[in-house]
Amino acid sequence: MNLLHANDRAGEYPPSYYAATRTPLPAFAPLQGETHADVCIVGGGYTGLSAALHLAQKGYDVVLLEAHKLGFGASGRNGGQVGSGQRQDQDWIEAAVGVEAAHKLWDLAEESKALVKNLIQSHNIPVTFCPGIAHACWTDAQVRDSHAYAEKLQRDYGYTHLEALDLKGIQALIGSKVYKGGEIDRDAGHLHPLNYALGLASAAAKSGARLHEMSEVTHIDHGATATVHTAQGRVIAKQLILAGNGYLGNLAPKVAAKVMPINNFIVATEPLGDRARDILSQPVAVADTKFVVNYWRLSEDNRLLFGGGESYGYRFPDLIKAVSKPMLQVYPQLKNTKIDYAWGGTLAITMNRMPCFTRPAPNTLSASGYSGHGVAMATLAGKILAEATAAQSERFDLMASLPQPRFPGGVALRWPMLVLAMTWYSMRDRLGL
């Protein structure tokens, strides 16, 4: 199944709140005929757009190919959360790669947040970075673990931005009785993800990158140069960057063995007006501790943007039904609230939930599989890919050194295996284990 076309109309954004409130950006023409470039980038999300921007600023001739619209995929559909750290916690990373490398990976993650903020400011991207992400725990044991981890980050990494919340604190913040405690990360934050992507696109184009929409890549010929084919043209490039993430499809089998697309869903309620303060008393984003994570925030016009829900197929389900169930578990008081927007999207995960940086061919780089932690890390990944393209590969090699196992059963069986795992963990969620 080609996920570029399975759930969406060609060249159209999904009917999301983000698409309805995006800052207009003139369309970029499809690729026509043959062209040459120093670097060809496949994929117009955060990774590809950041790589295009940073390469263009270095003086490279860059062509970027996007199958639909820039920011069409997960970059324009996600929860907008700009989190701290890597997708795995530092305890896991220390055990996997050692304390010294773990500190380097923490520093990279901190840089990724700063990079998002700096790009918004330096390129006048029309989005507001709203500080604060709360982590809400379902059990007392999770609260204890959360507070202990906050102490570890302060002690071992000098991170002082976490504010512990007990039962009273979490209930004062979140208008729900289901959580036992948690913490707020005051240096993390949230933003309008599609407008951020479009801002990166505008900055890349102004810096000289050649961007092409409606230019789906059909196949790639690897060699001393890479020839990247679309239906109406081709790019002959010295170097290639694959930035398609969950939509990369069969273009890179070596990546597909380690990176798997999955779907996630979000709804936006009608504007809540004065009721919004009873949902969130502060303008922070929230993510909880379920395996099938719930995440939410308020929009600038006081809608609740709530993401979550389970799906065991690549076709989108009844989106309102899928997301309303976990939303009403958290906020039963919203039972009769109108849902104005509902949309799904395809992200990509890895076996260990750490991003996959790899070289599928000698002159080809790839970064993907951010596992729901991609707003900041994908932005930094683009910068790191640009560095590696310019023969400054130390940071790329650090990310590529992370253990990255293949999915059991290969590409053919990875989805059925995930369904089994998701069923098991969602049952644990329901049982409160």
C-alpha positions, 0 to 999 in steps of 0.5 A: 500500500502506498501511504502517500495516497491511501488516506489523502487526496493528491496535493491537498492537506488533510481537513485539519485545524492546522490546514484551516489556519495555515499561513498562505504560502505560494505553491511550488511548481512540480519538477519538469524535465531534467536538472542537476544539483549538488544535493537532491532531497526527497521529502518536504517535512521538517527533516528535508526542509531543515536540510535544504535550508542549512545546505543552501546557506552553505552555498550548495545547489539543492533540489527538494522533491515533495510528493504532495504539498510541503509539510503534507505529512507528519510535519503538518499534522502532529501535536506540535509538542517540542519536547526535551531529551531524546525519545528514550530517557537518559537511563535507557540511553546510558545503558545502551551507549554509555554515560559519555555518549548519553551526555552528548545525545542529551546535548543534541536534544537540548540543541534541537529545542534551541534550534527550533526557537532560533529558526522561528526568530531568525526567519520570522516564522509566523508561529508562537512558541508556547512554553511548557509541556506537562507529563501526566501519570496514571499511577502512583508508581509512575509519579514516583518514577517521574519525580525520581527521573526529574531529580536525576536530570537535575543532578546528572545533566544540570537540567533545572526546568522540571517542576514536580506535580503531586495529586493536587498540582496535576488536578489544578492544572488539568481539569480531570480526576484520572491522573495522580501527579507528574511534572511540567517541563518549562523549557519544552513547548508547543507550536502550530506544526504546519505553519512551522513547516511552511516557515522552514520552506519559505526560509529555504526557498529564500536561501536559494533551495529549489523546492518542487511540490507534486513531484513524487519520486518513483524510483532512484538509480544509485551510482557515482551520482544519484538519479532521482526520477519523478513522473515528469522529470529527474534530478541528477545529484552528487549526493542524496538525502532521503527524508520521507520518514513514514512515507518513504515507501519502497524507495529505500529497503535498508531503511524500511527494515528498521523504520515502520510507518504507523498512523495517529489521530487528532481531533479539534473541538469547537471553541470552548470559550470560558470552559477552556480554563477548566480543561487546562488552567495554564497554556501548556501542552500535555502528554500522559504515560499510556503506551498508546499515549494521549496528548493535547493542548489548547489552540489559540482560539481555545479549542481542545486539540486532542490526539490519541486512539488506536488503529490496526490498519493503514486505512484511517478508521472513524477518526472522531470515534477513535479519538473521542474514546480516550478524550472522554476518558480524560474529560467526560465533561466534554461529552456533548462538545462538537468536534469541528476537525478530525484528521489522521497522519502517518509517522514512523517508529523504530524498534527502540524508538530512537531515530534511525540515521543511516547511509543506504548508499555511499552518497546517500544519507537518511534520517527518520523514525522519530517515534513521535518526538520529531518536531525538534529532533527532525529539525536538528536532523536536517542540520546534521544531514547538511553537516554530513553532506559537507563532510562534517559527519561527527554528529551524524556518526554519533546518531548512526551509532545508536543500536538500531535493530530490524523489525522481527520478520522483516518488512512483510511481518513488521506490521502484524508483529506491531499489532500484537504488541499494540494489543498487549500494551493497550490491554495493560493500559486498560487494566492500569498496569 
